[in-house]
Amino acid sequence: MTIWNTDDTTRILLPNFATLPRQTVLIVDDDPITLECLTLLVQAAGFDVRSASSGREALAFLHREYC
């Protein structure tokens, strides 16, 4: 999969993760725009995404889901 930058000078090549078992990625960032961009990019690569806007929120999610 290739994602082109809006000015068409840069591209990001992503491996084809569709052939692998579905994986979940936890993205943590306190900047809402960065969090949204990363979430969309990782989802486009075929991952399930969970996001958190702080370390505390991420730890709460991990505790809830995996403990």
matplotlib code that plots the C-alpha trace (Angstrom):
import matplotlib.pyplot as plt

x = [0.0, 1.3, 0.1, 0.9, 1.5, -0.8, 2.0, 2.8, 6.5, 6.6, 5.2, 4.9, 5.2, 3.4, 3.7, 0.6, -0.5, -3.8, -2.1, -1.3, -3.6, -5.4, -3.4, -4.3, -2.2, -2.6, -1.6, -1.0, -0.5, -1.7, -2.1, -5.5, -4.5, -1.5, -3.5, -6.1, -3.5, -1.7, -4.9, -6.0, -2.5, -2.3, -5.9, -5.1, -2.3, -4.9, -4.6, -7.3, -6.5, -7.2, -6.2, -5.6, -4.8, -2.6, -0.5, -3.0, -5.8, -3.6, -2.8, -6.5, -7.3, -4.6, -5.8, -9.4, -8.6, -5.7, -5.7]
y = [0.0, 3.4, 6.6, 9.8, 13.1, 15.9, 17.6, 14.4, 14.6, 12.1, 8.6, 6.2, 2.5, 0.2, -3.6, -5.6, -6.5, -8.0, -11.4, -11.5, -12.2, -9.0, -7.2, -4.4, -1.3, 1.1, 4.7, 7.2, 10.9, 14.1, 16.0, 15.3, 16.0, 13.7, 11.0, 11.1, 11.1, 8.2, 6.3, 6.7, 5.8, 2.6, 1.7, 2.1, -0.4, -3.0, -2.9, -2.6, 0.6, 1.7, 5.2, 7.1, 10.8, 10.2, 7.6, 7.3, 6.6, 4.1, 2.3, 2.2, 0.6, -2.0, -2.8, -3.1, -5.2, -7.4, -7.8]
z = [0.0, -0.8, 0.8, -1.0, 0.7, -0.5, -2.4, -4.2, -3.5, -0.6, -0.3, 2.6, 1.7, 4.0, 4.0, 3.3, 6.7, 5.4, 5.1, 8.8, 11.8, 12.9, 15.5, 17.9, 18.4, 21.3, 20.3, 23.1, 22.4, 24.2, 21.0, 19.5, 15.9, 16.1, 17.8, 15.0, 12.2, 13.7, 14.3, 10.7, 9.3, 11.5, 10.7, 7.0, 7.5, 8.6, 12.4, 15.0, 16.9, 20.4, 21.4, 24.6, 25.2, 28.2, 29.9, 32.7, 30.2, 28.4, 31.7, 32.6, 29.2, 29.6, 33.1, 32.0, 28.9, 30.0, 33.8]

ax = plt.figure().add_subplot(projection="3d")
ax.plot(x, y, z, "-o")
ax.set_aspect("equal")
plt.show()
